[in-house]
Every structure is written in C-alpha cells, then in structure tokens.
Amino acid sequence: MKAFVLAAGFGTRLRPLTDHLPKPLVPVLNIPGLFYTFALLKKAGITEIICNIHHHADSIRRQIETSCIPGLTITFSVEPEILGTGGGLKHCQPLLGEEDFLLVNSDIITDIDFRELADAHQRSGLAGTLCLHPTPDAPSIGTVGVEDGLVCDFANRRGTGIASSYIYTGSAVFSPAIFEHLHPGFSGIVETGFNGLLERHQLGYHEHRGLWRDIGTLTSYREANLSANEVINRTGEAVEAATGTKPHKISPDALIHPSALIDGSVIGADCRIGEDCRIEGSVLLPGTIVPDGTALSGAVADPWNCLTSGEPLKNMRVR
C-alpha cells in the first residue's frame, strides 16, 4: 500500500512562521512535523510515499532528500499552481495506481496505527475509511456526523442534524473509487471525494483514541510542543527509528547563557539566549536570538518574529 501525504498548503494559519518556512517543516520538539508522519508510515510498513508540494517546494524537497530516511521511497508531486486537497489528490491518480492507499495530512502529530487503520478499511469492504478521534472539543473544531457505522455529514454541512464527539484526524484509507468524485484543478476533498462516497453509503470510519494534535495554528502548534512528555512517550521511538533523532525540548546546538532561566519551553538548534533572559512556556524555532534581559512567556519565536499570547500579532524582532 502506498501513502499520499498532503504537504502543498500555504500554512496561512501559522503565519508569520510560514512566511519563511513551509508548514510541513515547522519543527515540533526539534523534529520537522512532516517527519512524524513519515516515521509512523514506516513503522506501519508503508515504504512508498507520494508527497505533493507547492509552497516553499524546493525547501521541502531539499530537506527530505538531504535527510535520507532509510527504507522510504518518496516521490514528489510538484504543483505549479495550488490544487487544494481534492485537486492535489486527483493530480496524483497515475502515481497511486489501482490499489487502496493511505491519505495523511502533514500538520498533525499523532500515534495512529496506520496498519490497523488499513486493516479496518479492508475488512469493511467500503470505498473509504476515515480515521476519527473523539474529543469534547468536536463542536468547536467540526464534528463528523456518523450513523450505523457510516459517515454521513461534516459539521452539519449537509443539513442532516447528525453530530457526534468525533473529529476527522486528517488520516484515511481509500480505494481508487474516490477518484470518480474528484476534479482536476483546485478543489477540496470533503466537498468532492468525501461527499461523493458518503452519498453512495461507501464512507466508513475507524476510531483512534490515542495521541492526536493539530499543529495548523499558532496556538495548537505551541500546545503540541509543550505537551512534550506525551509526544515523546507516544512517538519518540518511531521517530528515532526512522530519523535517528528522538524528539527533544532543548537542542544541544543551542547557546544558552548560564544566567538564563528556561522553564517548560522548547529551544531549537542554533538559538542564542542572552544573559539574564527568562523563557517560560515558549517555543523558539532554530536560529532565534534572544537579547540579554529578555523575558518571554507563552511565546512562539523564530529569527524574524516573536508572537505572544497577549500580543499575538506583534513583531518583536528578537533577532
């Protein structure tokens, strides 16, 4: 079975971080987010991956090719014009062939067992199986309506009134039948492929109750990093086996002045933290320079910006 990984988006909700870095490479615990997905696919025995790219495409290609994850063959589907989740998948139909395949978003941190998901799909005999996650936050995120083992609505867009405690994890398995409902050109997969399958009563689901974190917004990104113990405990071995590096909070390549206080934070490679700095509950991406005497709390910073919860749009120019 092959996997298709969605990595072409602009990462608009993660701006300004994604002005300089593609969303799939934004690090979580000093590992590019995309590599968590690669690690779990490899653990599940998936060795052939198609990755669509557009925004900062060269950076993603270069990072993957220089990292050289053994045991994986990664093919790039370059989109000169962004095609969306539906159009991007349709564009890769010739690469995916005539067998069932996995579809995975690149902006999630999870410990989904992709082999278990694939097995559940094959047992169902359906054309598609979404991996769903129960959470009390479903009404605010977007609940997936389910009934009699089938998916029948998304955030009540179809007006069914059917809701649940489930959200879509960004992971699924499909047969080639989904391509009948996809369109070339820009389109969303929910409005085309998902709805097409559910109208035929061919879209099922598989429940995942383990780790699942979205890293698509600044808030969720920071929270995923600060849930370090959970992420490391549930994904660390797989990521280390695939990449040779385990997720970690403080990069050994960071230069931190002995007088600086670091509390509950993630510090990236080549960061420089000056004298008498106080960094609390924050995430510093690689290369961030924090001047002497700076206090950061609840911040996300890169070499160009420092965004705090109190002033989410302020550019503090910490470089």
Buried (B, 14 or more C-beta within 10 A) or exposed (E): BBBBBBBBBBBEBBBBBBEBBBBBBBBBBBBBBBBBBBBBBBBBEBBBBBBBBBBBBEBBBEBBEEBEBEEBEBEBBBBEEBBBBBBBBBBBBEBBEEEBBBBBBBBBBBBBBBBEBBEBBBEBEBBBBBBBBEBEEBEEBBBBBBEEEBBBBBBEEBEEEBBBBBBBBBBBBBBBBBBEBBBEEBBBBBBBBBBBBBEBBBBBBBEBEEBBBBBBBBBBBBBBBBBBEBBBEBBBEBBBBBBEEBBBBBBEEBEBEEEBEBEEBBBBEBBBBBEEBBBBBBBBBBBBBBEEEBEBBBBBBBBBBBBBBEEEEEEBEBB
